[in-house]
Amino acid sequence: MSWLDTLNALGVQVDELGHCQVSEPVEDSSSTTITPLTHLGLFDVVGPDAEKFLQGQLSCDVAEVSAGRSLLGAHCNIKGGMISLSRLMPAEDGFWLRTERQILDAAMTNLKKYMIFSKAESCDLSDTIIGLGFAGKPAADLLKAAGFTIPEETEQFSQGQDGLLIKVPGERFELWLNIEKAEALLPTLLKNAAFGDTNQWLSEEIRYGIPSLSSQTLESFIPQMTNLQTFDGVSFTKGCYTGQEVVTRLQHRGKLNRPMYRLKFNASNMPVPGTKINTPDRAGVGTVVSSAMSPVSENSGELLAVILKTSFDDTTVALTLEDNAQPLERLDLPYALDPELFERKTM
């Protein structure tokens, strides 16, 4: 029986996008929810040169992952545009990279183009290693009772025979383990937890300002445009990697005109990534990165979007989605962006 069959038997439906739906989503943060991360996939890069290879391709410092952190990292083209965005985790003889399932094949293919001269190889593990997302105040206690060591800080991970556990922003964890162990573990976990749906998980990702990539936004953004540097997803000290010259020039010599912001929308359907944001006088001042419906309201939700800073800062100007005339509401991010990013540097 496949993982999807297992979830279906437990009352979880998975749509064509890999999004889980449950009949009665839990909205109380005092309860623990377990969300099958079926919208995400996993592939590895392993071999004697795995770390050296990834260090020369990804924007983050891969050595920090070897030292105990799980980081987001972008693979860029030579112009600095992100062609994939993954969370790195340690694995036997190398690393696991988890990314949006819809772009996983492209992420692997683009890395393999550069792998030919390295002692490294890559394989899609999505059919054998699966992810579970844990959210809610009691989540840590539930996982501890199940035998897992709880990471103390966000982005730290713990490894054990039953899987790899990562503390992600918020009172949340990602657990990656093989399907057989997940099937054996779930009945015990569900005694004190309930299934959550993908929309709830994505809502929390947006709330914490965490970027993602989709097939509609590949190569659209330089890492700093999605605030990736705030998650240590960009290293400016580790040396060269593909696209590094453009990324570093923007950081030290350029000016960031379009960072990523968080907004609320009013609509019965969420805008897809790549949807344009307009003002009354100018089209295309922004691009939707990700979106999710509100877990508590049928006709609203939140989104992350890369937007022209001058348009976002001018609160007298209405920002609207290209297919919805209702103004977007500007919301705060849980982190501050370095003001020097928005200043032209002098030589």
C-alpha positions as CSV (number, residue, x, y, z in Angstrom):
1,M,0.0,0.0,0.0
2,S,1.3,3.4,-1.0
3,W,1.7,6.4,1.4
4,L,-1.3,8.1,-0.3
5,D,-3.4,4.9,0.3
6,T,-2.4,5.0,3.9
7,L,-3.5,8.6,4.3
8,N,-6.7,7.9,2.4
9,A,-7.5,5.1,4.8
10,L,-7.0,7.5,7.7
11,G,-9.4,10.0,6.2
12,V,-6.9,12.4,4.6
13,Q,-7.5,13.3,0.9
14,V,-4.7,14.5,-1.3
15,D,-5.5,16.5,-4.4
16,E,-3.6,16.7,-7.7
17,L,-1.3,19.4,-6.3
18,G,-0.3,17.2,-3.4
19,H,-2.3,19.2,-0.9
20,C,-3.9,17.4,2.0
21,Q,-7.5,18.0,3.0
22,V,-9.1,16.9,6.2
23,S,-12.8,16.9,7.1
24,E,-12.4,18.9,10.3
25,P,-9.3,21.0,10.5
26,V,-8.1,21.8,14.0
27,E,-7.7,25.6,14.6
28,D,-6.8,25.5,18.3
29,S,-3.1,26.2,18.9
30,S,-3.3,24.4,22.2
31,S,-3.8,21.2,20.3
32,T,-1.2,19.4,18.1
33,T,-1.8,18.9,14.4
34,I,0.1,16.6,12.2
35,T,0.2,17.6,8.5
36,P,1.5,15.1,5.9
37,L,3.9,17.2,3.8
38,T,2.7,15.7,0.6
39,H,3.2,19.0,-1.3
40,L,7.0,18.6,-0.7
41,G,9.4,16.1,-2.1
42,L,12.9,14.9,-1.2
43,F,16.0,14.1,-3.1
44,D,19.6,13.5,-2.1
45,V,23.1,14.5,-3.1
46,V,25.5,11.9,-1.8
47,G,29.1,10.8,-2.4
48,P,32.7,11.9,-1.4
49,D,32.3,15.3,-3.1
50,A,28.7,16.0,-1.9
51,E,29.5,18.9,0.4
52,K,32.1,20.4,-1.9
53,F,29.7,20.1,-4.9
54,L,26.7,21.7,-3.1
55,Q,29.0,24.4,-1.6
56,G,29.8,25.5,-5.2
57,Q,26.1,25.5,-6.3
58,L,23.9,26.7,-3.5
59,S,23.6,30.1,-1.9
60,C,23.8,29.0,1.7
61,D,26.9,27.8,3.6
62,V,26.6,24.0,3.3
63,A,29.3,23.6,6.0
64,E,26.8,24.9,8.6
65,V,24.4,22.0,7.7
66,S,27.2,19.6,8.4
67,A,27.8,21.4,11.7
68,G,24.2,21.0,12.9
69,R,21.8,23.4,11.2
70,S,19.1,22.8,8.5
71,L,19.2,25.8,6.1
72,L,17.2,27.0,3.2
73,G,19.4,27.3,0.1
74,A,18.8,28.5,-3.4
75,H,20.3,27.2,-6.6
76,C,20.7,30.1,-9.0
77,N,21.3,30.5,-12.7
78,I,24.3,32.6,-13.8
79,K,22.1,35.7,-13.7
80,G,21.3,35.1,-10.0
81,G,17.7,34.0,-10.6
82,M,16.6,31.1,-8.4
83,I,15.9,27.9,-10.3
84,S,15.2,26.0,-7.1
85,L,14.9,26.5,-3.4
86,S,15.5,23.7,-0.9
87,R,15.8,22.9,2.7
88,L,19.1,21.1,3.3
89,M,19.4,18.3,5.9
90,P,22.3,15.9,6.6
91,A,22.1,12.3,5.3
92,E,24.3,9.3,5.2
93,D,27.2,10.1,2.9
94,G,25.7,13.5,2.0
95,F,22.6,15.6,2.2
96,W,18.8,15.5,1.7
97,L,17.2,18.4,-0.1
98,R,13.5,18.9,0.3
99,T,11.6,21.2,-2.1
100,E,8.2,21.8,-3.6
101,R,7.2,18.5,-5.3
102,Q,6.1,20.4,-8.4
103,I,9.7,21.6,-9.1
104,L,11.6,18.7,-7.7
105,D,12.4,17.2,-11.1
106,A,13.7,20.5,-12.4
107,A,15.8,21.0,-9.2
108,M,17.5,17.7,-9.6
109,T,18.0,18.1,-13.3
110,N,19.7,21.5,-12.9
111,L,22.0,20.3,-10.2
112,K,23.0,17.2,-12.2
113,K,24.1,19.4,-15.1
114,Y,27.0,20.5,-12.8
115,M,27.5,17.1,-11.1
116,I,29.2,15.4,-14.0
117,F,32.8,16.2,-12.9
118,S,32.1,15.5,-9.2
119,K,32.1,12.3,-7.1
120,A,28.5,12.9,-6.3
121,E,25.1,11.5,-7.4
122,S,21.5,12.3,-6.8
123,C,18.3,10.3,-6.5
124,D,14.6,11.1,-5.9
125,L,13.6,9.7,-2.5
126,S,10.0,11.0,-2.5
127,D,8.5,7.5,-2.7
128,T,10.5,6.2,0.3
129,I,11.1,9.2,2.6
130,I,8.1,11.3,3.6
131,G,7.6,14.4,5.8
132,L,5.2,15.1,8.6
133,G,4.7,18.7,9.9
134,F,3.9,19.1,13.6
135,A,2.3,22.4,14.9
136,G,0.9,23.5,18.2
137,K,2.1,24.2,21.7
138,P,2.1,20.5,22.8
139,A,4.0,19.3,19.7
140,A,7.4,19.2,21.4
141,D,6.0,17.1,24.3
142,L,4.3,14.7,21.9
143,L,7.5,14.2,19.9
144,K,9.5,13.8,23.0
145,A,7.1,11.2,24.4
146,A,7.6,9.3,21.0
147,G,11.3,9.1,21.6
148,F,12.6,12.0,19.6
149,T,15.2,14.5,20.9
150,I,13.8,18.0,20.6
151,P,16.1,20.6,18.9
152,E,16.5,23.6,21.2
153,E,16.8,26.3,18.5
154,T,15.0,27.1,15.3
155,E,16.8,25.5,12.3
156,Q,18.5,23.0,14.5
157,F,17.9,19.3,13.9
158,S,18.2,16.0,15.7
159,Q,18.8,12.6,14.1
160,G,17.8,9.2,15.3
161,Q,16.9,5.7,14.0
162,D,13.3,6.8,13.5
163,G,14.0,9.9,11.4
164,L,15.3,13.5,11.2
165,L,13.5,16.2,13.2
166,I,13.9,19.9,12.4
167,K,12.6,22.8,14.5
168,V,11.2,25.3,12.0
169,P,9.9,28.9,12.7
170,G,6.9,28.9,15.1
171,E,6.0,26.1,17.4
172,R,6.5,23.7,14.5
173,F,8.6,20.8,13.5
174,E,9.3,18.9,10.3
175,L,9.9,15.1,10.7
176,W,11.4,13.2,7.8
177,L,11.4,9.4,7.9
178,N,10.8,6.4,5.8
179,I,7.3,5.3,5.0
180,E,7.3,2.1,7.0
181,K,8.3,4.0,10.2
182,A,5.7,6.7,9.6
183,E,3.0,4.1,9.2
184,A,4.0,2.4,12.4
185,L,4.4,5.7,14.4
186,L,1.2,7.5,13.3
187,P,-1.4,5.4,15.3
188,T,0.5,6.3,18.5
189,L,0.9,10.0,17.6
190,L,-2.8,10.4,16.6
191,K,-3.9,9.4,20.1
192,N,-2.9,12.9,21.2
193,A,-3.0,14.8,17.9
194,A,-5.2,15.3,14.8
195,F,-4.4,15.7,11.2
196,G,-3.9,19.2,9.8
197,D,-4.3,20.2,6.2
198,T,-1.8,21.7,3.8
199,N,-3.5,25.1,3.8
200,Q,-3.0,25.4,7.5
201,W,0.7,24.6,7.1
202,L,1.1,27.0,4.3
203,S,-0.7,29.7,6.3
204,E,2.0,29.4,9.0
205,E,4.8,29.5,6.4
206,I,3.4,32.8,5.2
207,R,2.9,34.1,8.7
208,Y,6.6,33.6,9.3
209,G,7.6,35.1,6.0
210,I,9.2,31.9,4.6
211,P,9.7,32.0,0.9
212,S,9.0,29.2,-1.6
213,L,9.3,28.6,-5.3
214,S,6.8,27.2,-7.8
215,S,6.8,26.3,-11.4
216,Q,5.3,29.7,-12.2
217,T,8.1,31.7,-10.5
218,L,11.2,29.8,-11.4
219,E,14.1,32.2,-12.3
220,S,11.9,35.2,-11.4
221,F,13.7,36.2,-8.2
222,I,17.2,36.8,-6.9
223,P,17.5,35.4,-3.4
224,Q,17.4,38.7,-1.6
225,M,14.1,39.5,-3.3
226,T,12.5,36.7,-1.3
227,N,14.3,37.8,2.0
228,L,16.3,34.6,1.9
229,Q,19.2,36.2,3.6
230,T,17.2,36.7,6.8
231,F,17.1,32.8,7.1
232,D,20.9,32.5,6.5
233,G,19.9,31.1,3.1
234,V,22.6,33.3,1.5
235,S,26.2,33.3,2.6
236,F,28.4,36.3,1.6
237,T,31.6,34.8,3.0
238,K,31.8,31.2,1.8
239,G,33.2,31.9,-1.7
240,C,31.9,31.2,-5.2
241,Y,28.8,29.5,-6.3
242,T,26.7,29.7,-9.4
243,G,25.1,33.1,-9.6
244,Q,27.2,34.4,-6.7
245,E,28.6,37.4,-8.5
246,V,25.1,38.9,-9.1
247,V,23.9,38.1,-5.6
248,T,26.9,39.6,-3.9
249,R,26.9,42.7,-6.1
250,L,23.4,43.4,-5.1
251,Q,24.3,43.0,-1.4
252,H,27.4,45.1,-1.4
253,R,27.1,47.5,-4.4
254,G,23.5,47.6,-5.5
255,K,20.1,48.5,-4.2
256,L,17.2,46.1,-3.6
257,N,14.1,47.6,-5.1
258,R,11.8,44.7,-4.7
259,P,11.8,42.7,-1.5
260,M,9.1,40.3,-0.3
261,Y,6.2,41.5,1.8
262,R,3.2,39.9,3.5
263,L,-0.4,41.0,2.7
264,K,-4.0,40.0,3.3
265,F,-6.4,39.5,0.4
266,N,-10.2,39.2,0.3
267,A,-11.4,36.6,-2.1
268,S,-13.0,33.2,-2.1
269,N,-10.0,31.7,-4.0
270,M,-6.3,32.2,-3.3
271,P,-4.1,33.8,-6.1
272,V,-1.6,31.4,-7.7
273,P,2.1,32.1,-7.5
274,G,3.1,34.4,-10.3
275,T,-0.1,36.5,-10.1
276,K,0.7,40.1,-10.7
277,I,0.0,43.0,-8.3
278,N,-1.0,46.4,-9.6
279,T,-1.6,49.9,-8.5
280,P,-4.2,52.2,-10.1
281,D,-1.4,53.9,-12.1
282,R,1.0,51.0,-12.7
283,A,0.7,47.3,-13.6
284,G,3.1,44.7,-12.4
285,V,4.5,46.4,-9.3
286,G,4.5,43.0,-7.6
287,T,4.4,39.2,-8.0
288,V,2.8,36.7,-5.7
289,V,5.2,34.2,-4.2
290,S,2.8,32.0,-2.3
291,S,-0.7,32.2,-0.8
292,A,-3.1,30.4,1.5
293,M,-6.7,30.8,2.6
294,S,-7.4,31.8,6.1
295,P,-8.1,28.8,8.4
296,V,-10.8,30.8,10.1
297,S,-12.5,32.7,7.2
298,E,-13.8,31.4,3.9
299,N,-13.3,34.7,2.0
300,S,-9.9,35.9,2.9
301,G,-6.3,34.8,3.2
302,E,-2.7,35.9,3.2
303,L,0.1,35.9,0.7
304,L,3.8,36.7,0.3
305,A,4.7,38.8,-2.7
306,V,7.8,40.5,-4.1
307,I,6.8,44.1,-4.5
308,L,8.3,47.4,-5.6
309,K,9.3,49.0,-2.2
310,T,8.2,52.5,-3.1
311,S,4.7,51.1,-4.0
312,F,4.4,49.1,-0.8
313,D,5.6,52.0,1.4
314,D,3.1,54.4,-0.1
315,T,0.1,53.5,1.9
316,T,-2.1,56.0,0.1
317,V,-1.8,53.8,-3.0
318,A,-4.0,50.7,-3.3
319,L,-2.3,47.4,-4.1
320,T,-4.6,45.0,-5.9
321,L,-4.4,41.6,-7.5
322,E,-4.7,41.6,-11.3
323,D,-8.0,39.6,-11.1
324,N,-9.4,41.2,-8.0
325,A,-10.1,44.9,-7.6
326,Q,-10.3,44.8,-3.8
327,P,-7.2,46.4,-2.1
328,L,-4.7,44.2,-0.4
329,E,-4.0,44.9,3.3
330,R,-0.4,45.4,4.2
331,L,0.8,43.2,7.1
332,D,3.9,43.0,9.2
333,L,6.6,40.4,8.8
334,P,8.1,38.7,11.9
335,Y,11.6,39.9,11.0
336,A,13.2,43.2,10.0
337,L,15.0,43.7,6.7
338,D,18.4,45.4,6.8
339,P,17.8,49.1,5.7
340,E,21.2,49.2,4.0
341,L,19.7,46.8,1.4
342,F,17.6,49.7,0.1
343,E,20.4,52.2,-0.2
344,R,22.6,52.7,-3.1
345,K,26.2,51.9,-2.1
346,T,29.1,54.1,-3.1
347,M,32.3,52.6,-4.5
